[in-house]
Amino acid sequence: MDDELFQLIAHLTELEHKNVELNSELLQDMINKGVQDINKLDQVADRLMDSMLGITGNGEAMYRKYLDYIETFNPQEAKERKDDLEYELGYKTHVLYAAAILCKKETENLLTVIGKPSFDRIFHNYISKVWSVKKKTASFLLFAHYASEKTVAQLMNMLKTITEETDYILSRIDEFEDLMHFPSETYHPLREDEWELIQFIAEHNINLLNSNPKQKKEILHDVFGI
């Protein structure tokens, strides 16, 4: 059985290598010809993304070359794809795990109305409904704010400090199973505009809740039993 499994993995690995080689050549040919139809380019580039998220993890070098090419005629599309790539490959998901660590600390010993840990309620019933890394991060900050009464700005400073301790974050990721794909051991710091967006989302959501006392009361009762 083990031999069959190893043979299967070897076969899939070989297929991925061929996929990267073929689609890299196709993409390079389109670049050389000056193709600027992003939808057509994406059809080929997305196959490289599949390989990057697959067994071999190959294809990133060509994909980044493709993004550099897009930047020459559509900088905004290039920027959006570069950001997506950073999070898809786990280079910036450290910030999300750091936010989970921070929120767990700030909600320590707090219980729901039925006596369960407040963090578990937050993690399974609220964070799981959000898909974006930045929005998930902001959601952790929102609950940390209500648990501690610290400002978002204060929590942001604490979060930034935690993100610098990448070995510490990687040592704790098993505590947050299914939060999102694991962060890479290679960490790319967030740009200032990314930090600003996370803070804006958190503060915006807090303002929305504060302007809706009934919904705020229901959520705080559900999470903190108050």
Secondary structure, 3 states (H helix, E strand, C coil): CHHHHHHHHHHHHHHHHHHHHHHHHHHHHHHHCCCCCHHHHHHHHHHHHHHHCCCCCCCHHHHHHHHHHHHCCCHHHHHHHHHHHHHHCCCCCHHHHHHHHHHHHHCCCCECCCCCEHHHHHHHHCHHHCCCHHHHHHHHHHHHHHHHCCCHHHHHHHHHHHHCCHHHHHCCHHHHCCCCCCCCCCCCCCCHHHHHHHHHHHHHHHHHHHCCHHHHHHHHHHHHCC
